[in-house]
């Protein structure tokens, strides 16, 4: 089984959301509900098979999370991830 928890930052590896960052808002068996605060809002998250996402070690506190805060957190995470990837040889 996967180590995805509620609040985990994940990257979609398949489907129309491929290569986009999300946060897991619910975990149910072999599926995870993910949201990004923009196209996939907290009110209507995307149900995705665990096989089609890649988890990271980053956890976000989901208490009091809004779509606006979620968009900001994902943007900051993505910016750091891209900067870190650029620095590696």
N, C-alpha and C positions, 0 to 999 in steps of 0.2 A: 504494500500500500504506500501511498505517497505521504510526505510530511507537510502537506498543505493545511494551514490553519486559517481561521477567520482573521483577516487583517494582513495575510501574506501578500506581498507584491509578487505578481506572476506575469509571465510573458506568454501570449497566445502563440502557438506553434502551427496551428492549422485553421482553416476556414477564412472567412472574410475579415476576421480580426487578426490575422497572422501578423507577427512582429510588432504588436501593440502591447503596451503595459496596462495592467489592471490590478485591482485589489480584490481578493476573495472576501465576499460578504457572507457566504454560507457554504458549508461543506455537507454533502449528503451522499454517503456511499461512494460510488465511483464518479460522482459529478460535483462540480463546484459552481456556485453562482458568482459571477464576476461583474464588476462595475468600474467605469472610468470617470464618471461624473459628467460626461458630455454626451456621447452617443448611447452609452449604456449607463443609465442613471441608477441611483440607489433604489429608487422606487420600482424599477423594472430591470433587474440585473439579467445578464445573459447566463443561461445554464450551459455549461461546457463540460465535456468529458475530461477527466483528469489526465488521460493519455495525450490530450491536445494542448496542454499548457505546461510551462516550465517554471517551477517555483524558484524564488530567490531566498536569501537568508534574511531579508528585510521584513519586519512586521510593523504595521501601522495600527495605532489605537483607533478602533472604530466607534468608541463611545462619543456621541455628539457630532459625528462626522456628517458633513453636508456635501452636496455635489460640488460646491465651490471650493471647499477645503480639499476635497478629494482630487479635483483637477490640479490644484496647486501642488499637492504632495507628489502626485504622479509626474508632473512637469519637473519638479526639483529632482526626483529620483532619476528620471530619464536623462536629464542634463548631467548629473553626476556620473551615470553609467557611460554616457557617450564620452565624457572627458576622461574617465578612467581607461576606456578602451583605446583612446587616442594616445595615451601615454605609454601603453605597453609596447615593447619592441616587436 
